[in-house]
Amino acid sequence: MTNSQKTAIVTGGSQGIGAGLVEAFLKRGYSVVANSRNITKANPFPASANVALIDGDIGDPKTAAKIVDTAISRFGGIDVLINNAGIFIPKPFTEYTTKDFNALVSTILAGFLYVSQLSVKQMRKQKSGSIVNISAAVVDQPVAGAPAAVQIMAKGSLNAVTRALAIEYAKEGIRVNAVAPGVIKTPMHPPETYESLKGSNPVGRLGEISEIVDAVLFLTDAKFTTGEILHVDGGAHAGKW
């Protein structure tokens, strides 16, 4: 399947799931605007007329504006927005600092808000669009002995706003969904932790980046699906096992 006239925005696109998503959309014939703080320095993708790399903090409204302006001016519109940028700060609840909280809010919540507002304005003009937010399975199934309450609070907000926006914009041709990954084999987790993390779900292994990419592509294509939180977590969200 190719979509030569379509454009996707991917935040947190320099490595891990984000880089996998950029590559997948390029293979589908999309033009892609990819962002991370220093993505031009990392330069993880072959030079192409179909790729625009935007440096900057996604929690800064100016970065969001530059991303969206680039998608519209260079590629003509926005068909898909993947809100993938995120950080992981697990710790006991009483040990979270103001710095931790501000970092989570900036990257996960402000990082969603500004680029999504601007993208939705463009999608409304087009009367079509798909937004996929990258949430977390731990929102629905916290793990005893692995405290991350403030992290969960931030990611849980993405689930809530996914459903709200799905209803708000359903009649304007804009679909809003989320993928909730479990523990995935990405640079976020050091290789020496892989063996111990296998026990984080009933399937008994870590997820692969390609499995998250497949879920995002499914939601991008699924025209009758909106407001969905798709768990890709080896069954972790299903409950105690």
N, CA, C and O of each residue as an XYZ file, in Angstrom:
964
protein
N       0.849     -1.194      0.000
C       0.000      0.000      0.000
C       0.880      1.238      0.000
O       1.794      1.353      0.816
N       0.613      2.156     -0.901
C       1.349      3.406     -0.925
C       0.389      4.573     -0.849
O      -0.744      4.484     -1.322
N       0.825      5.639     -0.271
C       0.028      6.838     -0.101
C       0.902      8.024     -0.477
O       1.310      8.802      0.386
N       1.191      8.162     -1.779
C       2.225      9.095     -2.209
C       1.882     10.549     -1.918
O       2.779     11.389     -1.858
N       0.607     10.862     -1.737
C       0.218     12.245     -1.505
C       0.049     12.576     -0.028
O      -0.325     13.698      0.312
N       0.315     11.625      0.846
C       0.005     11.825      2.259
C       1.240     12.222      3.070
O       2.379     11.963      2.682
N       0.968     12.865      4.216
C       2.037     13.350      5.091
C       1.776     12.925      6.526
O       0.652     13.022      7.020
N       2.821     12.454      7.189
C       2.746     12.068      8.604
C       3.723     12.902      9.409
O       4.819     13.217      8.946
N       3.315     13.258     10.618
C       4.197     13.875     11.608
C       4.476     12.835     12.680
O       3.550     12.189     13.172
N       5.737     12.665     13.049
C       6.129     11.744     14.115
C       6.990     12.505     15.107
O       8.073     12.974     14.758
N       6.516     12.634     16.349
C       7.339     13.261     17.383
C       8.161     12.183     18.090
O       7.791     11.009     18.091
N       9.273     12.594     18.688
C      10.177     11.608     19.290
C      10.689     10.646     18.244
O      10.732      9.436     18.465
N      11.085     11.193     17.085
C      11.359     10.351     15.930
C      12.791      9.941     15.715
O      13.099      9.345     14.683
N      13.689     10.234     16.647
C      15.112     10.004     16.380
C      15.586      8.588     16.673
O      16.623      8.171     16.156
N      14.849      7.837     17.491
C      15.280      6.486     17.842
C      14.080      5.664     18.288
O      12.966      6.176     18.401
N      14.325      4.378     18.542
C      13.308      3.509     19.100
C      12.041      3.441     18.271
O      12.099      3.339     17.045
N      10.889      3.499     18.940
C       9.599      3.399     18.271
C       9.423      4.520     17.254
O       8.921      4.284     16.155
N       9.829      5.731     17.606
C       9.666      6.861     16.700
C      10.402      6.664     15.392
O       9.842      6.900     14.321
N      11.657      6.230     15.466
C      12.425      5.992     14.246
C      11.800      4.872     13.427
O      11.769      4.936     12.198
N      11.305      3.846     14.110
C      10.629      2.756     13.407
C       9.393      3.239     12.669
O       9.100      2.775     11.567
N       8.668      4.171     13.274
C       7.478      4.730     12.638
C       7.833      5.579     11.431
O       7.179      5.492     10.392
N       8.870      6.401     11.565
C       9.303      7.211     10.420
C       9.638      6.309      9.241
O       9.195      6.557      8.120
N      10.410      5.274      9.489
C      10.808      4.362      8.415
C       9.595      3.674      7.794
O       9.533      3.495      6.577
N       8.636      3.290      8.628
C       7.448      2.591      8.126
C       6.603      3.495      7.238
O       6.127      3.059      6.190
N       6.412      4.743      7.642
C       5.618      5.648      6.817
C       6.333      5.992      5.512
O       5.693      6.140      4.470
N       7.649      6.119      5.567
C       8.395      6.357      4.334
C       8.240      5.191      3.369
O       8.097      5.396      2.164
N       8.266      3.973      3.890
C       8.091      2.792      3.036
C       6.707      2.773      2.396
O       6.525      2.216      1.314
N       5.747      3.375      3.060
C       4.384      3.442      2.517
C       4.218      4.590      1.515
O       3.136      4.770      0.957
N       5.250      5.342      1.290
C       5.171      6.423      0.333
C       4.757      7.760      0.903
O       4.523      8.707      0.152
N       4.660      7.855      2.226
C       4.328      9.125      2.870
C       5.519     10.064      2.847
O       6.668      9.628      2.778
N       5.236     11.348      2.904
C       6.230     12.320      3.333
C       6.138     12.393      4.854
O       5.055     12.242      5.421
N       7.272     12.623      5.515
C       7.304     12.572      6.980
C       8.036     13.783      7.535
O       9.124     14.135      7.080
N       7.418     14.415      8.528
C       8.084     15.433      9.334
C       8.379     14.793     10.687
O       7.459     14.427     11.418
N       9.648     14.658     11.016
C      10.063     13.985     12.251
C      10.743     14.974     13.175
O      11.512     15.829     12.736
N      10.452     14.847     14.458
C      10.997     15.780     15.450
C      11.614     15.050     16.622
O      11.124     14.002     17.042
N      12.687     15.605     17.145
C      13.193     15.351     18.491
C      14.114     16.518     18.819
O      14.351     17.386     17.979
N      14.628     16.534     20.032
C      15.441     17.692     20.444
C      16.623     17.935     19.520
O      16.927     19.080     19.185
N      17.291     16.861     19.108
C      18.495     17.010     18.275
C      18.474     16.022     17.116
O      19.461     15.331     16.861
N      17.358     15.961     16.425
C      17.213     14.928     15.400
C      18.124     15.162     14.199
O      18.545     14.204     13.550
N      18.434     16.424     13.895
C      19.325     16.661     12.754
C      20.749     16.223     13.065
O      21.495     15.834     12.166
N      21.122     16.286     14.328
C      22.456     15.826     14.724
C      22.513     14.306     14.707
O      23.493     13.721     14.245
N      21.465     13.669     15.211
C      21.417     12.206     15.187
C      21.316     11.711     13.757
O      21.932     10.707     13.401
N      20.538     12.414     12.928
C      20.384     12.126     11.503
C      20.230     10.631     11.226
O      21.070     10.046     10.543
N      19.170     10.003     11.744
C      19.059      8.556     11.646
C      18.518      8.031     10.319
O      18.430      6.816     10.141
N      18.151      8.907      9.381
C      17.502      8.466      8.163
C      18.295      8.904      6.931
O      18.934      9.956      6.946
N      18.257      8.102      5.864
C      18.923      8.508      4.627
C      18.321      9.812      4.102
O      17.128     10.063      4.272
N      19.142     10.628      3.473
C      18.649     11.887      2.916
C      17.560     11.612      1.896
O      17.697     10.729      1.050
N      16.483     12.371      1.981
C      15.350     12.162      1.086
C      14.540     13.444      0.995
O      14.428     14.188      1.969
N      13.979     13.696     -0.171
C      13.106     14.851     -0.352
C      11.807     14.698      0.410
O      11.079     15.671      0.606
N      11.515     13.484      0.840
C      10.258     13.202      1.544
C      10.383     13.280      3.060
O       9.426     12.979      3.774
N      11.553     13.681      3.562
C      11.747     13.743      5.008
C      12.170     15.156      5.416
O      13.073     15.748      4.826
N      11.495     15.674      6.434
C      11.903     16.935      7.042
C      12.182     16.683      8.513
O      11.324     16.163      9.226
N      13.369     17.043      8.975
C      13.775     16.838     10.365
C      13.747     18.178     11.098
O      14.369     19.149     10.668
N      13.016     18.210     12.207
C      12.851     19.443     12.967
C      13.381     19.253     14.381
O      12.849     18.451     15.148
N      14.428     19.991     14.720
C      14.962     19.979     16.079
C      14.060     20.784     17.006
O      13.382     21.716     16.575
N      14.061     20.409     18.293
C      13.387     21.245     19.267
C      12.623     20.473     20.312
O      12.258     19.314     20.114
N      12.389     21.128     21.420
C      11.616     20.580     22.536
C      10.143     20.568     22.144
O       9.563     21.626     21.899
N       9.538     19.403     22.081
C       8.147     19.283     21.646
C       7.188     19.954     22.629
O       6.044     20.233     22.272
N       7.630     20.215     23.851
C       6.803     20.920     24.811
C       6.767     22.419     24.604
O       6.032     23.121     25.298
N       7.546     22.922     23.664
C       7.605     24.342     23.349
C       6.640     24.633     22.200
O       6.752     24.018     21.140
N       5.696     25.556     22.384
C       4.744     25.860     21.306
C       5.422     26.263     19.997
O       4.882     26.008     18.920
N       6.591     26.886     20.077
C       7.294     27.309     18.860
C       7.773     26.097     18.057
O       7.754     26.116     16.826
N       8.201     25.043     18.761
C       8.604     23.819     18.060
C       7.413     23.194     17.365
O       7.508     22.781     16.210
N       6.289     23.122     18.068
C       5.075     22.557     17.475
C       4.669     23.335     16.230
O       4.309     22.748     15.210
N       4.729     24.658     16.322
C       4.350     25.487     15.173
C       5.274     25.242     13.983
O       4.821     25.197     12.840
N       6.563     25.085     14.253
C       7.514     24.846     13.162
C       7.256     23.494     12.497
O       7.347     23.373     11.275
N       6.934     22.484     13.295
C       6.640     21.158     12.753
C       5.434     21.227     11.820
O       5.483     20.746     10.688
N       4.363     21.825     12.305
C       3.121     21.875     11.527
C       3.281     22.772     10.305
O       2.812     22.431      9.219
N       3.933     23.903     10.473
C       4.158     24.801      9.332
C       4.974     24.099      8.248
O       4.708     24.274      7.059
N       5.963     23.307      8.652
C       6.783     22.578      7.679
C       5.951     21.544      6.927
O       6.067     21.415      5.708
N       5.111     20.809      7.655
C       4.267     19.805      7.007
C       3.359     20.440      5.957
O       3.183     19.893      4.869
N       2.787     21.591      6.287
C       1.839     22.239      5.381
C       2.557     22.918      4.214
O       2.166     22.759      3.058
N       3.612     23.676      4.527
C       4.280     24.442      3.469
C       5.100     23.557      2.531
O       5.172     23.815      1.329
N       5.716     22.517      3.086
C       6.583     21.684      2.253
C       5.842     20.518      1.612
O       6.134     20.144      0.476
N       4.882     19.941      2.337
C       4.224     18.728      1.841
C       2.726     18.887      1.577
O       2.095     17.973      1.047
N       2.155     20.027      1.938
C       0.793     20.311      1.531
C      -0.314     19.972      2.497
O      -1.477     20.251      2.202
N      -0.010     19.381      3.641
C      -1.066     19.054      4.585
C      -0.584     18.120      5.673
O       0.610     17.842      5.787
N      -1.527     17.632      6.479
C      -1.225     16.678      7.556
C      -2.302     15.608      7.548
O      -3.469     15.884      7.826
N      -1.909     14.398      7.229
C      -2.861     13.284      7.217
C      -2.791     12.449      8.487
O      -3.797     11.902      8.940
N      -1.594     12.355      9.057
C      -1.381     11.512     10.233
C      -0.481     12.257     11.214
O       0.527     12.850     10.827
N      -0.861     12.217     12.485
C      -0.007     12.730     13.562
C       0.205     11.617     14.566
O      -0.756     11.058     15.094
N       1.461     11.292     14.832
C       1.794     10.298     15.848
C       2.475     11.022     17.004
O       3.609     11.484     16.877
N       1.777     11.117     18.125
C       2.335     11.732     19.332
C       3.108     10.670     20.109
O       2.578     10.013     21.006
N       4.370     10.526     19.736
C       5.205      9.460     20.280
C       6.214      9.953     21.315
O       6.702      9.155     22.115
N       6.535     11.235     21.319
C       7.575     11.744     22.224
C       7.225     11.429     23.681
O       6.093     11.628     24.120
N       8.206     10.942     24.405
C       7.951     10.625     25.801
C       9.232     10.419     26.579
O      10.301     10.224     26.001
N       9.117     10.463     27.889
C      10.218     10.136     28.786
C       9.678      9.180     29.841
O       8.465      9.057     30.016
N      10.573      8.512     30.534
C      10.174      7.510     31.526
C      10.864      7.827     32.843
O      12.090      7.759     32.941
N      10.074      8.174     33.860
C      10.623      8.502     35.183
C       9.858      7.688     36.228
O       8.878      8.174     36.792
N      10.296      6.463     36.488
C       9.641      5.660     37.511
C      10.319      5.857     38.871
O      11.546      5.815     38.965
N       9.531      6.071     39.911
C      10.078      6.174     41.266
C       8.917      6.185     42.249
O       7.775      6.404     41.845
N       9.185      5.954     43.537
C       8.112      6.040     44.533
C       7.440      7.407     44.509
O       8.090      8.423     44.267
N       6.152      7.424     44.760
C       5.328      8.636     44.633
C       5.906      9.828     45.393
O       5.978     10.933     44.855
N       6.317      9.606     46.643
C       6.787     10.725     47.474
C       8.178     11.218     47.086
O       8.646     12.229     47.610
N       8.842     10.511     46.171
C      10.180     10.919     45.753
C      10.191     11.719     44.451
O      11.242     12.205     44.033
N       9.035     11.857     43.812
C       8.982     12.695     42.616
C       9.260     14.145     42.992
O       8.732     14.651     43.982
N      10.073     14.793     42.212
C      10.432     16.183     42.457
C       9.657     17.101     41.519
O       9.020     16.647     40.569
N       9.723     18.384     41.797
C       9.119     19.364     40.899
C       9.749     19.271     39.515
O       9.062     19.412     38.504
N      11.050     19.034     39.474
C      11.734     18.888     38.188
C      11.196     17.681     37.419
O      10.969     17.765     36.212
N      10.993     16.559     38.113
C      10.426     15.371     37.468
C       9.047     15.677     36.892
O       8.748     15.366     35.739
N       8.218     16.294     37.729
C       6.844     16.598     37.325
C       6.825     17.523     36.108
O       6.094     17.278     35.149
N       7.612     18.561     36.151
C       7.643     19.508     35.039
C       8.135     18.855     33.754
O       7.649     19.163     32.665
N       9.100     17.953     33.887
C       9.615     17.250     32.701
C       8.540     16.367     32.085
O       8.383     16.338     30.864
N       7.796     15.642     32.927
C       6.734     14.779     32.425
C       5.621     15.590     31.776
O       5.130     15.237     30.704
N       5.231     16.663     32.421
C       4.168     17.507     31.864
C       4.605     18.126     30.540
O       3.831     18.162     29.583
N       5.838     18.609     30.486
C       6.318     19.262     29.271
C       6.372     18.293     28.097
O       5.868     18.598     27.016
N       6.976     17.137     28.303
C       7.169     16.211     27.184
C       5.884     15.484     26.813
O       5.550     15.381     25.633
N       5.162     14.981     27.804
C       4.011     14.125     27.510
C       2.734     14.932     27.266
O       2.000     14.644     26.321
N       2.460     15.928     28.093
C       1.193     16.660     27.980
C       1.310     17.889     27.074
O       0.565     18.009     26.102
N       2.236     18.800     27.382
C       2.425     19.932     26.475
C       2.885     19.439     25.102
O       2.515     20.000     24.071
N       3.696     18.382     25.108
C       4.166     17.798     23.858
C       3.057     17.224     23.008
O       3.178     17.161     21.785
N       1.987     16.809     23.635
C       0.779     16.387     22.917
C      -0.061     17.586     22.504
O      -0.521     17.669     21.365
N      -0.258     18.509     23.430
C      -1.254     19.562     23.255
C      -0.984     20.473     22.064
O      -1.836     20.612     21.186
N       0.183     21.088     22.023
C       0.416     22.151     21.044
C       0.432     21.626     19.609
O      -0.194     22.208     18.723
N       1.147     20.532     19.386
C       1.216     20.006     18.018
C      -0.128     19.420     17.592
O      -0.471     19.453     16.410
N      -0.892     18.883     18.547
C      -2.202     18.328     18.206
C      -3.202     19.427     17.884
O      -3.978     19.296     16.938
N      -3.194     20.505     18.651
C      -4.107     21.622     18.358
C      -3.886     22.145     16.941
O      -4.838     22.320     16.180
N      -2.639     22.389     16.600
C      -2.335     22.929     15.280
C      -2.639     21.922     14.179
O      -3.108     22.297     13.104
N      -2.374     20.649     14.441
C      -2.660     19.612     13.441
C      -4.158     19.464     13.218
O      -4.608     19.314     12.082
N      -4.928     19.504     14.295
C      -6.383     19.385     14.167
C      -6.952     20.551     13.355
O      -7.868     20.353     12.557
N      -6.432     21.740     13.544
C      -6.903     22.883     12.746
C      -6.727     22.611     11.255
O      -7.604     22.930     10.452
N      -5.591     22.022     10.890
C      -5.356     21.688      9.481
C      -6.236     20.532      9.043
O      -6.800     20.565      7.949
N      -6.364     19.509      9.878
C      -7.198     18.360      9.522
C      -8.658     18.750      9.333
O      -9.346     18.180      8.486
N      -9.136     19.715     10.112
C     -10.513     20.183      9.951
C     -10.707     20.835      8.583
O     -11.758     20.678      7.963
N      -9.714     21.552      8.120
C      -9.790     22.135      6.776
C      -9.848     21.044      5.713
O     -10.557     21.168      4.714
N      -9.095     19.979      5.944
C      -9.058     18.861      4.991
C     -10.270     17.948      5.136
O     -10.587     17.174      4.232
N     -10.942     18.043      6.277
C     -12.064     17.163      6.648
C     -11.643     15.702      6.765
O     -12.427     14.792      6.499
N     -10.388     15.495      7.170
C      -9.892     14.132      7.394
C      -8.585     14.194      8.163
O      -7.883     15.205      8.151
N      -8.273     13.092      8.833
C      -7.007     13.003      9.546
C      -7.053     11.893     10.584
O      -8.121     11.483     11.041
N      -5.877     11.423     10.941
C      -5.748     10.363     11.948
C      -4.668     10.755     12.942
O      -3.547     11.092     12.560
N      -5.017     10.706     14.216
C      -4.058     10.964     15.293
C      -3.911      9.685     16.104
O      -4.907      9.064     16.476
N      -2.683      9.294     16.376
C      -2.418      8.140     17.240
C      -1.469      8.593     18.343
O      -0.363      9.064     18.075
N      -1.915      8.445     19.576
C      -1.107      8.796     20.742
C      -0.442      7.549     21.312
O      -1.075      6.497     21.397
N       0.805      7.653     21.697
C       1.498      6.517     22.314
C       1.384      6.662     23.823
O       2.017      7.524     24.432
N       0.568      5.807     24.410
C       0.283      5.814     25.839
C       1.169      4.768     26.522
O       2.347      4.645     26.186
N       0.613      4.012     27.480
C       1.384      2.985     28.176
C       0.432      1.989     28.826
O      -0.579      2.375     29.411
N       0.759      0.720     28.719
C      -0.092     -0.319     29.298
C      -0.183     -0.202     30.814
O      -1.187     -0.590     31.410
N       0.857      0.329     31.435
C       0.884      0.423     32.899
C      -0.198      1.362     33.425
O      -0.513      1.324     34.615
N      -0.770      2.201     32.569
C      -1.888      3.055     32.980
C      -3.051      2.201     33.467
O      -3.699      2.539     34.458
N      -3.317      1.107     32.783
C      -4.456      0.245     33.123
C      -4.098     -0.881     34.072
O      -4.982     -1.479     34.686
N      -2.811     -1.180     34.201
C      -2.408     -2.255     35.100
C      -1.094     -1.902     35.778
O      -0.040     -2.379     35.358
N      -1.135     -1.065     36.830
C       0.098     -0.780     37.575
C       0.710     -2.068     38.117
O       0.019     -3.064     38.330
N       2.003     -2.025     38.332
C       2.740     -3.223     38.732
C       3.246     -3.068     40.159
O       3.965     -2.117     40.466
N       2.873     -3.995     41.027
C       3.374     -3.965     42.403
C       4.894     -4.071     42.396
O       5.469     -4.902     41.693
N       5.533     -3.219     43.186
C       6.984     -3.241     43.268
C       7.672     -2.427     42.195
O       8.900     -2.341     42.174
N       6.893     -1.824     41.296
C       7.471     -0.975     40.247
C       6.710      0.348     40.220
O       5.974      0.620     39.272
N       6.885      1.178     41.260
C       6.092      2.406     41.372
C       6.406      3.412     40.276
O       7.565      3.623     39.918
N       5.348      4.031     39.747
C       5.514      5.034     38.691
C       4.258      5.894     38.597
O       3.786      6.189     37.499
N       3.713      6.300     39.752
C       2.388      6.916     39.789
C       2.290      8.209     38.986
O       1.297      8.422     38.290
N       3.290      9.068     39.065
C       3.202     10.342     38.353
C       3.407     10.124     36.858
O       2.785     10.805     36.042
N       4.263      9.192     36.497
C       4.390      8.775     35.096
C       3.037      8.294     34.579
O       2.607      8.675     33.490
N       2.371      7.450     35.374
C       1.069      6.908     34.992
C       0.030      8.021     34.890
O      -0.818      7.997     33.999
N       0.091      8.984     35.786
C      -0.836     10.111     35.744
C      -0.724     10.856     34.414
O      -1.735     11.202     33.803
N       0.495     11.098     33.976
C       0.701     11.818     32.719
C       0.234     10.995     31.525
O      -0.498     11.500     30.674
N       0.649      9.738     31.455
C       0.258      8.897     30.328
C      -1.246      8.603     30.340
O      -1.869      8.484     29.285
N      -1.818      8.489     31.531
C      -3.260      8.262     31.620
C      -4.058      9.407     31.028
O      -5.155      9.202     30.510
N      -3.517     10.601     31.101
C      -4.173     11.754     30.494
C      -4.303     11.582     28.983
O      -5.277     12.045     28.389
N      -3.334     10.924     28.363
C      -3.418     10.688     26.917
C      -4.585      9.765     26.586
O      -5.273      9.967     25.585
N      -4.814      8.748     27.426
C      -5.962      7.874     27.186
C      -7.263      8.658     27.277
O      -8.161      8.486     26.452
N      -7.359      9.518     28.283
C      -8.584     10.285     28.487
C      -8.839     11.244     27.327
O      -9.960     11.323     26.826
N      -7.823     11.964     26.901
C      -8.017     12.930     25.830
C      -8.241     12.237     24.491
O      -8.899     12.796     23.614
N      -7.709     11.037     24.319
C      -7.969     10.268     23.097
C      -9.462     10.046     22.924
O     -10.010     10.266     21.844
N     -10.113      9.612     23.988
C     -11.551      9.347     23.907
C     -12.334     10.646     23.708
O     -13.278     10.697     22.919
N     -11.935     11.682     24.425
C     -12.649     12.963     24.318
C     -12.572     13.531     22.906
O     -13.581     13.980     22.362
N     -11.392     13.515     22.315
C     -11.232     14.068     20.979
C     -11.872     13.197     19.917
O     -12.348     13.699     18.899
N     -11.886     11.889     20.150
C     -12.549     10.991     19.201
C     -14.014     11.373     19.043
O     -14.545     11.363     17.932
N     -14.666     11.709     20.144
C     -16.062     12.118     20.107
C     -16.200     13.527     19.529
O     -17.091     13.790     18.722
N     -15.318     14.420     19.948
C     -15.424     15.818     19.524
C     -15.302     15.982     18.012
O     -15.969     16.832     17.422
N     -14.444     15.166     17.380
C     -14.158     15.380     15.962
C     -14.615     14.246     15.045
O     -14.246     14.222     13.871
N     -15.400     13.320     15.554
C     -15.826     12.175     14.748
C     -16.557     12.602     13.476
O     -16.344     12.018     12.414
N     -17.405     13.601     13.577
C     -18.206     14.028     12.434
C     -17.443     14.934     11.478
O     -17.981     15.356     10.455
N     -16.187     15.234     11.811
C     -15.363     16.050     10.919
C     -14.290     15.225     10.221
O     -13.368     15.772      9.617
N     -14.418     13.911     10.308
C     -13.501     13.032      9.588
C     -12.164     12.818     10.255
O     -11.235     12.298      9.637
N     -12.054     13.216     11.516
C     -10.781     13.066     12.235
C     -10.925     11.948     13.254
O     -11.804     11.991     14.115
N     -10.067     10.959     13.155
C     -10.060      9.843     14.103
C      -8.900     10.009     15.076
O      -7.818     10.460     14.702
N      -9.145      9.635     16.344
C      -8.124      9.759     17.389
C      -8.080      8.460     18.167
O      -9.073      8.053     18.770
N      -6.933      7.814     18.154
C      -6.739      6.538     18.836
C      -5.428      6.566     19.615
O      -4.669      7.533     19.543
N      -5.174      5.498     20.356
C      -3.915      5.387     21.103
C      -3.414      3.952     21.061
O      -4.198      3.007     20.968
N      -2.120      3.809     21.130
C      -1.472      2.519     21.334
C      -0.830      2.548     22.711
O      -0.105      3.483     23.050
N      -1.101      1.517     23.499
C      -0.560      1.424     24.857
C       0.464      0.290     24.910
O       0.089     -0.865     25.114
N       1.738      0.597     24.731
C       2.766     -0.452     24.739
C       3.048     -0.966     26.152
O       2.900     -0.247     27.139
N       3.452     -2.215     26.211
C       4.062     -2.747     27.414
C       5.552     -2.455     27.358
O       5.966     -1.436     26.805
N       6.352     -3.330     27.920
C       7.810     -3.137     27.889
C       8.318     -3.556     26.512
O       8.193     -4.716     26.117
N       8.885     -2.611     25.798
C       9.348     -2.822     24.435
C      10.866     -2.716     24.394
O      11.460     -1.934     25.136
N      11.474     -3.487     23.546
C      12.931     -3.511     23.422
C      13.391     -2.257     22.672
O      13.525     -2.261     21.449
N      13.628     -1.188     23.434
C      14.064      0.083     22.861
C      15.233      0.623     23.676
O      15.561      0.062     24.721
N      15.871      1.706     23.217
C      16.966      2.304     23.994
C      16.534      2.812     25.366
O      17.384      3.119     26.201
N      15.219      2.906     25.614
C      14.755      3.336     26.927
C      15.115      2.328     28.013
O      15.214      2.687     29.186
N      15.311      1.071     27.628
C      15.644      0.007     28.574
C      17.028     -0.551     28.246
O      17.224     -1.053     27.140
N      17.992     -0.482     29.161
C      19.330     -1.028     28.912
C      19.259     -2.533     28.637
O      18.462     -3.234     29.262
N      20.078     -3.037     27.714
C      20.046     -4.468     27.371
C      20.216     -5.389     28.574
O      19.686     -6.500     28.583
N      20.957     -4.933     29.593
C      21.172     -5.804     30.760
C      19.893     -6.004     31.570
O      19.847     -6.874     32.440
N      18.857     -5.214     31.299
C      17.588     -5.376     32.022
C      16.591     -6.264     31.279
O      15.545     -6.615     31.826
N      16.906     -6.627     30.045
C      15.938     -7.349     29.220
C      15.452     -8.641     29.869
O      14.258     -8.939     29.868
N      16.398     -9.406     30.424
C      16.024    -10.713     30.982
C      15.036    -10.549     32.131
O      14.043    -11.273     32.200
N      15.296     -9.613     33.025
C      14.401     -9.422     34.165
C      13.053     -8.854     33.737
O      12.036     -9.124     34.376
N      13.036     -8.072     32.665
C      11.788     -7.444     32.221
C      10.869     -8.412     31.475
O       9.702     -8.103     31.235
N      11.387     -9.562     31.115
C      10.541    -10.544     30.432
C       9.346    -10.966     31.280
O       8.320    -11.390     30.749
N       9.483    -10.848     32.587
C       8.402    -11.234     33.478
C       7.329    -10.177     33.650
O       6.446    -10.319     34.496
N       7.398     -9.107     32.848
C       6.441     -8.010     32.998
C       5.101     -8.267     32.334
O       4.202     -7.430     32.412
N       4.955     -9.408     31.684
C       3.682     -9.744     31.036
C       3.518    -11.260     30.970
O       4.501    -11.991     31.091
N       2.296    -11.739     30.780
C       2.074    -13.192     30.779
C       2.678    -13.918     29.585
O       2.929    -15.120     29.670
N       2.919    -13.225     28.478
C       3.545    -13.876     27.328
C       4.999    -14.231     27.640
O       5.520    -15.231     27.147
N       5.650    -13.402     28.465
C       6.987    -13.745     28.938
C       8.135    -13.306     28.051
O       9.196    -13.930     28.057
N       7.939    -12.242     27.290
C       9.033    -11.679     26.500
C       8.814    -10.181     26.347
O       7.734     -9.667     26.639
N       9.862     -9.478     25.881
C       9.720     -8.066     25.566
C       9.089     -7.902     24.190
O       9.260     -8.741     23.306
N       8.361     -6.812     24.027
C       7.819     -6.514     22.717
C       8.887     -5.950     21.789
O       9.917     -5.446     22.237
N       8.624     -6.042     20.503
C       9.532     -5.499     19.495
C       8.981     -4.183     18.953
O       7.768     -3.976     18.917
N       9.874     -3.303     18.536
C       9.462     -2.036     17.955
C       8.497     -2.265     16.800
O       7.511     -1.542     16.657
N       8.777     -3.266     15.982
C       7.929     -3.545     14.813
C       6.496     -3.849     15.213
O       5.574     -3.595     14.438
N       6.289     -4.391     16.418
C       4.938     -4.728     16.860
C       4.142     -3.476     17.235
O       2.924     -3.440     17.063
N       4.818     -2.466     17.739
C       4.157     -1.177     17.992
C       3.876     -0.475     16.669
O       2.802      0.095     16.478
N       4.832     -0.519     15.772
C       4.644      0.083     14.453
C       3.432     -0.535     13.752
O       2.615      0.184     13.178
N       3.315     -1.862     13.799
C       2.178     -2.529     13.162
C       0.852     -2.047     13.748
O      -0.120     -1.859     13.016
N       0.811     -1.850     15.060
C      -0.416     -1.398     15.713
C      -0.780      0.018     15.275
O      -1.948      0.315     15.021
N       0.220      0.886     15.187
C      -0.022      2.261     14.745
C      -0.525      2.270     13.305
O      -1.472      2.988     12.985
N       0.091      1.490     12.446
C      -0.336      1.445     11.049
C      -1.761      0.900     10.933
O      -2.540      1.374     10.107
N      -2.098     -0.083     11.748
C      -3.473     -0.596     11.753
C      -4.456      0.515     12.080
O      -5.452      0.692     11.379
N      -4.183      1.264     13.141
C      -5.093      2.334     13.546
C      -5.143      3.450     12.505
O      -6.174      4.100     12.335
N      -4.045      3.666     11.821
C      -4.028      4.662     10.755
C      -4.963      4.258      9.611
O      -5.595      5.110      8.986
N      -5.043      2.970      9.349
C      -5.860      2.453      8.243
C      -7.307      2.167      8.626
O      -8.175      2.113      7.755
N      -7.576      1.985      9.907
C      -8.879      1.470     10.364
C      -9.916      2.591     10.385
O     -10.067      3.284     11.391
N     -10.619      2.764      9.290
C     -11.484      3.931      9.091
C     -12.688      3.974     10.026
O     -13.261      5.043     10.238
N     -13.078      2.843     10.583
C     -14.254      2.808     11.467
C     -13.844      2.687     12.936
O     -14.663      2.354     13.793
N     -12.566      2.962     13.215
C     -12.047      2.841     14.579
C     -11.599      4.199     15.085
O     -10.725      4.834     14.494
N     -12.205      4.646     16.190
C     -11.783      5.885     16.823
C     -12.099      5.801     18.312
O     -13.059      5.147     18.719
N     -11.286      6.466     19.112
C     -11.438      6.381     20.562
C     -10.893      5.099     21.151
O     -11.158      4.789     22.312
N     -10.138      4.350     20.371
C      -9.624      3.049     20.810
C      -8.277      3.196     21.520
O      -7.418      3.962     21.084
N      -8.098      2.449     22.628
C      -6.799      2.314     23.296
C      -6.343      0.885     23.028
O      -6.821     -0.053     23.665
N      -5.429      0.720     22.097
C      -4.992     -0.608     21.658
C      -3.759     -1.024     22.450
O      -2.688     -0.436     22.297
N      -3.912     -2.034     23.291
C      -2.802     -2.508     24.121
C      -1.926     -3.486     23.333
O      -2.411     -4.459     22.754
N      -0.644     -3.202     23.331
C       0.337     -4.082     22.698
C       1.377     -4.371     23.772
O       2.433     -3.740     23.823
N       1.057     -5.338     24.627
C       1.797     -5.471     25.891
C       1.946     -6.904     26.383
O       2.234     -7.138     27.556
N       1.748     -7.861     25.480
C       1.855     -9.262     25.906
C       0.814     -9.663     26.923
O       1.011    -10.629     27.661
N      -0.305     -8.931     26.978
C      -1.379     -9.271     27.910
C      -1.268     -8.650     29.288
O      -2.059     -8.971     30.175
N      -0.296     -7.763     29.484
C      -0.068     -7.193     30.809
C      -1.295     -6.455     31.356
O      -1.549     -6.480     32.560
N      -2.056     -5.798     30.472
C      -3.192     -4.997     30.923
C      -4.376     -5.857     31.374
O      -5.313     -5.353     31.994
N      -4.331     -7.143     31.063
C      -5.492     -7.995     31.337
C      -5.675     -8.269     32.828
O      -6.761     -8.656     33.260
N      -4.625     -8.073     33.608
C      -4.749     -8.260     35.055
C      -3.647     -9.129     35.610
O      -2.673     -9.445     34.926
N      -3.815     -9.508     36.854
C      -2.796    -10.320     37.525
C      -2.738    -11.708     36.902
O      -3.772    -12.274     36.547
N      -1.542    -12.255     36.768
C      -1.405    -13.577     36.173
C      -0.513    -14.463     37.008
O      -0.285    -15.619     36.653
